[in-house]
Structure formats: structure tokens, C-alpha cells
Amino acid sequence: MDHARILNFLNSLQNQDSTQQSDNTQSSQESLKSLYEKITKEYSLQRARTLSREERLANHLTSNSLSYGEIEFKSLSMVFQCVSPKKGGVFYDLGSGIGKGVIAASLMHQFDICKGIECLHSLHEQACNLKQEMEQIGVYEYQLPKIEFINGDVRELDWTDGTFLFASTTCFDPDLMKQLSKKAADLKEGSYFITVTKTLDPQTGWDLCNCHGGWLRFTFNKRK
Ligand SMILES: C[S@@+](CC[C@H](N)C(=O)[O-])C[C@H]1O[C@@H](n2cnc3c(N)ncnc32)[C@H](O)[C@@H]1O
């Protein structure tokens, strides 16, 4: 979505007239952030944490990899500033929680489609509600990428159609990191795989670079 479209959209939500639009001095990033906040305002981190904890307790799931946290809008925006991928392509959030990272990515970059894979059902359900909410406020009339949420395990599903993959890996256990690394070897040339705090297993055929987004340490892997 370009800046003018975002402003138009925000103004239409606020019933402002067109003369006010031209006075609007919000930067592109601020406009995107306010749109993101409008869409996600009912979907708090606290509620998502509770849902995640309840589902794990009920099913005796003890893996550390299932710990819940969310990438901040600002941090994800840093990622896009560092990488600046080409227009189009397929974005994935591997372990997408309630889907806020997928929504943020769909606003920040013109992907063809943004997908999220999440294994906990209650979180996946919230992500689907969030998508519906986006449809209801009419944001899709503004040429956003398609959005798809998938309930499943990233170790079992195929995500090798991805060209820009993100995984909030801070709590992912070594076995999960190993399996992600193995699958990542099948990604297309030129695709990016961004991890947080941890890195994929070193392998040939990837360019590596590190970048700090606030307190987060991102690793960018680019398939040669
Ligand atoms: C730290 S949260 C990140 C949420 C989201 N990506 C974000 O940054 O806002 C990690 C998520 O990965 C999910 N997860 C962990 N292992 C997974 C697996 N094997 N398959 C799918 N999801 C997984 C967890 O349930 C959790 O919701």
C-alpha cells in the first residue's frame, strides 16, 4: 500500500474531508503504524499469552519453542529497511502466533501474499479473526497482499514457496532450529530468511549478515 493510499484510508475511517488530507504531515511509517494499531487494537499481547498458556497447559505441551511473544511493529519495520526486498513474492511468519507480524508485513511491503503458520489452534483462530476484522474495515480495497493463516507445524508443512521468511526464533529449541535449517536449504535462490537472536545452522549457499533492531538481533540469510 503506498503512502497516499494509507492516508486516504485513515482519513476515510476518520470521516475527514480531502482538504484535511493534504495538511496531514504524518510520515509514511507513522501512517502505517496507526493503521496497524487500528486493525490490531483489540488483540493484545497479554490475551495472546493467556490463550497460548491455557492451550499448552490443557495439552501438556512443555516445549520452550511454544513460548509466546510478539515482534514489535518498529522492529519488523527495521527488518524491511535493512533488507528492502523486491516487489512481489511470498512472505511467511513461521510460528505466527495471533498473526500480527503477518498483518504488519502486509502493510509494509507489496508482497503477493503473506502467510502465517501457527501450531496452537487458539492462536490460529485469533489470527483468522484478525484477518476478518481487516476485511470488515475495508482495507483490502487498497491493494494489500492476500493473507493466509495456516494451522499446523512448520516442521511438517511445506513453506519452500516462500521468498521472504521470518521466524521469531528466540525461544525455539535446538531441534526446531535444526529442522528449520534443513528445510531452508530448499528455498529459492535470492530468498531471505530472517531469524531473531538465534541463527540457522551455517551452510553453504547463504550470505549472512546481522542487524540490530532496537534490542533485537536479527540475522539475515540470503540464498545465493
Ligand atoms: C515468539 S512467538 C512469535 C509470534 C509471531 N511470529 C510474532 O513475532 O509476533 C513464537 C510462535 O511460534 C509458535 N510455534 C512454535 N513452534 C512451532 C511449530 N513447530 N510450528 C508452528 N508454530 C510454532 C508458537 O506457538 C508461538 O506462537
PDBQT file of the ligand as one rigid body, heavy atoms in Angstrom, charges set to zero:
ROOT
HETATM    1  C1  LIG A 301       7.632 -15.977  19.961  1.00  0.00    +0.000 C 
HETATM    2  S1  LIG A 301       6.087 -16.399  19.203  1.00  0.00    +0.000 S 
HETATM    3  C2  LIG A 301       6.144 -15.331  17.779  1.00  0.00    +0.000 C 
HETATM    4  C3  LIG A 301       4.812 -14.893  17.243  1.00  0.00    +0.000 C 
HETATM    5  C4  LIG A 301       4.913 -14.045  15.963  1.00  0.00    +0.000 C 
HETATM    6  N1  LIG A 301       5.785 -14.645  14.998  1.00  0.00    +0.000 N 
HETATM    7  C5  LIG A 301       5.441 -12.669  16.272  1.00  0.00    +0.000 C 
HETATM    8  O1  LIG A 301       6.649 -12.450  16.148  1.00  0.00    +0.000 OA
HETATM    9  O2  LIG A 301       4.650 -11.796  16.635  1.00  0.00    +0.000 OA
HETATM   10  C6  LIG A 301       6.503 -17.983  18.500  1.00  0.00    +0.000 C 
HETATM   11  C7  LIG A 301       5.313 -18.732  17.974  1.00  0.00    +0.000 C 
HETATM   12  O3  LIG A 301       5.763 -19.897  17.290  1.00  0.00    +0.000 OA
HETATM   13  C8  LIG A 301       4.816 -20.936  17.505  1.00  0.00    +0.000 C 
HETATM   14  N2  LIG A 301       5.491 -22.214  17.222  1.00  0.00    +0.000 N 
HETATM   15  C9  LIG A 301       6.497 -22.801  17.910  1.00  0.00    +0.000 A 
HETATM   16  N3  LIG A 301       6.855 -23.961  17.344  1.00  0.00    +0.000 NA
HETATM   17  C10 LIG A 301       6.068 -24.109  16.251  1.00  0.00    +0.000 A 
HETATM   18  C11 LIG A 301       5.963 -25.124  15.252  1.00  0.00    +0.000 A 
HETATM   19  N4  LIG A 301       6.740 -26.199  15.267  1.00  0.00    +0.000 N 
HETATM   20  N5  LIG A 301       5.049 -24.947  14.267  1.00  0.00    +0.000 NA
HETATM   21  C12 LIG A 301       4.253 -23.857  14.235  1.00  0.00    +0.000 A 
HETATM   22  N6  LIG A 301       4.298 -22.877  15.171  1.00  0.00    +0.000 NA
HETATM   23  C13 LIG A 301       5.196 -22.993  16.158  1.00  0.00    +0.000 A 
HETATM   24  C14 LIG A 301       4.438 -20.732  18.971  1.00  0.00    +0.000 C 
HETATM   25  O4  LIG A 301       3.230 -21.357  19.323  1.00  0.00    +0.000 OA
HETATM   26  C15 LIG A 301       4.367 -19.198  19.058  1.00  0.00    +0.000 C 
HETATM   27  O5  LIG A 301       3.084 -18.731  18.794  1.00  0.00    +0.000 OA
ENDROOT
TORSDOF 0
